[in-house]
Amino acid sequence: MHVDPPRTALLRQIAAAIYDGCVCIALLAGSGMTAQLITHGQLFSSSGQLQHGWFRPLQTAVVALYLVASWRRGGQTIGLRAWKLRLVARDGQPLGRWLLLRRLLAISLPWLALLAARMTTPGNAFAMVLLLWTLAYACGLITTDRRTIQDILGGTRICRAD
């Protein structure tokens, strides 16, 4: 008999996301420092323009690799582990490759607003990302099983790791 994993509080999910955000910032800082060393401090021009097209895809790959590698190892990133949560398929099973990709794409959607930075100020683009993330998590307040937009689009759910 299959038993659904226990539901988790939305605030714990948000806290885990903030924790993982800090981890991602640290990873991005490390990859940025490495890129500066590789380019001998010439990653950006004196006017602040990025001079090497490989840097942004590198940043994306670093974060994606962290998330996918963490989810494949028991469904837990550092933030999820700290809050005793686990990412699973909607039916409670471990994530397969397709669901890993779907989840990664689903959590990436709000970041697409950063592309608007070319059309508006970076502050406005960042505000849009925050607004989209707020709406994504607000969905967890109205769904009966506390699934956020990322969970719904990704075919996943976050449950307690007890």
N, C-alpha and C positions, 0 to 999 in steps of 0.2 A: 504494500500500500504506500503510495506516494504522499508525503506530508510537505506542504509548503513551508519554506523557511520563515522564521518569524519576521514580522515587519520591523522597521526601524524608524526612529524619530527623525523628522526632517531637519531639525537643528543639528543633529549629529552628522547628517550628510553634508550640510553646509560647512560645519566645522572641519570635516575631513577634506572638503574641497579647498578651503582656505589653507589648511596645512599643506596639501599637495601643491597649491599655488606657490607657497614659500619654497618648497623643494624644487619646483620647476624654475623659479627665479634663480636659485643657487646653481642649478644645472646650466641655465642660460648664461649666468655670469662666468662660470667655468669655461664654457665653450667660447664665450666672447674673449676671455683672457687668452685662451689657446689660439684663437684666430688672430689676435693682436700679435702674439709671439711669432706665429707663422708668417705674418705679413710685415714683420719688423715695425709694428706700430702704424702701418699705412692702410689699415682696414677702412678708415674714413679719411676723406680729404680734409684740408684745413677749414673748409666751409661746412663740414659736417655731412657731406654726401658719401654714401656707401660706395666704395670703389671696387668691391669684389662681389659679383653676383651669386657666388656659392654660399655666402654667409647666411642669408635668410632661410634657404632650404636646409642648411645645417642646423639652425636653431629649431626648425620644425621637426627635423628628424630626431634630434636629441630628446625633445619632449615626447614625441610619439613613441620612441624606443623605450623611454622610462615607463610610460603608461602601459604599453602592450606587454612589455616584459614583466611588469608587476602584476597585471591582470592574469597573465598566463600562469604565474606561480601562486596559485590558490586564490586568485581574485582580489588580492589586496595590494594597494599602493601603501606607501608609508603612512599617509594620512588615514586611509581606511583601517590599517592595522592599529594605529594609535587610538582610534575610536571604536575598535572591536567591531568593524563592519567588513562585509565581503560583497564583491560584485559577482553575480551569478546570472545565468540565463533566466528568462521570465519563469520557466518551470522549475527553477532551483538547481539545475544541473550546471556543471562547470562550463565556461565559455569556450566555444569552438572558434576557429579562425574567422569565419564569416561574421559571427557576433562581435568578435574583437574589432574587426574593421568597421562594422556598423556603429559600435559604441564610440570609437575614435572619431568617426565622421560626425556623429551626433553632437559630441561635446565640442567639436571644432566650429560648429555653425556660428555661435556668437562672435567668435574671433574674426569671422569674415567682415564684420563691421569695421575692423581696423583698415580694411581696404578703402574705406570711405575717408581715411585720413588724407588721402591725396586730393579729395574734393572739399574737405573742411579742415578745421584745426585738429591737431592730435588730441586735445582735451575733449572736444566734442565726440570724436570717434571712440575714445576710451569710455566716455559717459554712455555712449550707445551700447558698448560691450557690457557694461555694468547693468544697464537696463534690460538687455536681452537675457543676461544670466539671472536677474531677479525674476523676470517673467518665467524662465525655464524652471526655477525652483518653486515659484508661486503655484505652478501647476500641481506640485506635490501636496499643496494644501487642499485642493479640491478633488483629487482622485482618491478613491476609497482605499487603494493600496499604497498611497504615498509615493507613487512613481512620478518622477519628474519628466520633463520633455526629453532629456537625454536617455532616460530609461525607456520611454515609450518608443522613440525613434530607433534606439539601439537594440530593442528586444531584450533588455536586461532589467535587473532590479538590484537594489542594494538591501542586504539583509544583515541581521546580527551574526557575528562570527562565533557565537557561544559554543 
